[in-house]
Amino acid sequence: MRVCFRSSVQPELMDEYRRRHAAVWPEMLRALKDAGWNNYSLFLAPDGQLIGYLECEDYADAQARMALTEVNARWQADMATLFANSDVPPDEGFEILDEVFNLEDQLAAASHSTQ
């Protein structure tokens, strides 16, 4: 499944957010991959709007697997102060967005209907 989410980084802390993500801890990278977070990307807008995208078998399962790791607890605590809503751990404050269009899915559906 494809998952897209948004969150907000405090605009005055975007440089620090970028710096930390330029060199994510190797154990965090491995934990994400082991938990099933594939093709994971983050995009940051000039106003602090953060958009994330990942592919996984089951998002709830992938998120739960990350929650069990010690490195994720450390990472979330380290990142929390950079987000606009720091009352909630960053990975629990993601707003999941509905997918309304995917080119490959529609091309596949169109080719099946013309056969």
C-alpha positions as CSV (number, residue, x, y, z in Angstrom):
1,M,0.0,0.0,0.0
2,R,1.0,3.6,-0.6
3,V,0.8,6.0,2.4
4,C,1.1,9.8,2.3
5,F,1.0,12.0,5.4
6,R,1.5,15.5,6.4
7,S,2.8,17.3,9.5
8,S,4.3,20.7,10.3
9,V,7.8,21.6,11.3
10,Q,8.3,24.9,13.1
11,P,9.4,27.3,10.3
12,E,12.2,28.7,12.4
13,L,13.6,25.2,13.0
14,M,13.5,23.9,9.4
15,D,17.3,24.3,9.0
16,E,17.8,22.0,12.0
17,Y,15.2,19.6,10.7
18,R,17.1,19.4,7.4
19,R,20.4,19.0,9.1
20,R,19.2,16.0,11.2
21,H,17.7,14.3,8.2
22,A,20.8,14.8,6.1
23,A,22.5,12.1,8.4
24,V,19.8,9.9,10.0
25,W,21.2,7.5,12.5
26,P,22.1,4.2,10.7
27,E,20.3,2.2,13.3
28,M,17.1,4.3,12.6
29,L,17.5,3.6,8.9
30,R,17.8,-0.1,9.5
31,A,14.8,-0.1,11.9
32,L,12.6,1.6,9.3
33,K,13.6,-0.8,6.6
34,D,13.1,-3.8,8.9
35,A,9.7,-2.6,10.0
36,G,8.6,-2.5,6.3
37,W,8.9,1.2,5.5
38,N,9.8,1.1,1.8
39,N,10.4,3.9,-0.7
40,Y,10.1,6.4,2.2
41,S,10.6,10.0,1.4
42,L,10.0,13.3,3.2
43,F,9.3,16.7,1.4
44,L,9.5,20.0,3.2
45,A,7.8,23.2,2.0
46,P,9.1,26.7,2.7
47,D,6.4,27.2,5.3
48,G,7.3,24.1,7.3
49,Q,4.6,21.9,5.8
50,L,6.1,18.3,5.8
51,I,4.8,15.7,3.4
52,G,5.9,12.1,3.8
53,Y,5.4,9.1,1.4
54,L,6.1,5.4,2.0
55,E,5.1,2.1,0.6
56,C,4.4,-0.9,2.9
57,E,2.3,-4.0,3.2
58,D,0.2,-2.6,6.1
59,Y,0.7,0.9,7.6
60,A,-0.7,0.1,11.0
61,D,1.6,-2.9,11.3
62,A,4.7,-1.0,10.0
63,Q,4.0,1.8,12.5
64,A,3.5,-0.6,15.3
65,R,6.8,-2.4,14.5
66,M,8.6,0.9,14.7
67,A,7.0,1.8,18.0
68,L,8.6,-1.4,19.5
69,T,12.1,-0.2,18.7
70,E,14.3,1.6,21.2
71,V,15.9,3.7,18.4
72,N,12.5,5.0,17.4
73,A,11.7,6.2,20.9
74,R,15.1,8.1,21.0
75,W,14.6,9.5,17.5
76,Q,11.0,10.7,18.2
77,A,12.1,12.3,21.5
78,D,15.0,14.0,19.7
79,M,12.7,15.3,16.9
80,A,9.7,16.3,18.9
81,T,10.7,19.9,19.6
82,L,11.1,20.7,15.9
83,F,7.4,20.1,15.2
84,A,4.5,22.6,15.5
85,N,2.5,20.2,17.6
86,S,5.1,19.0,20.1
87,D,2.5,17.6,22.5
88,V,2.4,14.4,20.5
89,P,5.4,12.3,19.3
90,P,6.0,13.3,15.7
91,D,5.2,9.8,14.3
92,E,1.9,9.8,16.1
93,G,0.9,13.2,14.8
94,F,0.9,12.4,11.1
95,E,-2.3,13.3,9.3
96,I,-2.8,10.5,6.7
97,L,-4.0,11.8,3.3
98,D,-6.4,9.9,1.1
99,E,-5.0,8.8,-2.3
100,V,-7.3,10.1,-5.0
101,F,-5.3,9.3,-8.1
102,N,-2.5,6.9,-9.1
103,L,-1.3,6.8,-12.7
104,E,-0.3,3.1,-12.7
105,D,-3.5,1.9,-11.1
106,Q,-5.7,3.8,-13.7
107,L,-3.6,2.7,-16.6
108,A,-3.9,-0.9,-15.5
109,A,-7.7,-0.5,-15.0
110,A,-8.0,1.2,-18.5
111,S,-6.0,-1.6,-20.2
112,H,-8.2,-4.3,-18.6
113,S,-11.4,-2.5,-19.7
114,T,-10.2,-2.3,-23.3
115,Q,-9.3,-5.9,-23.7
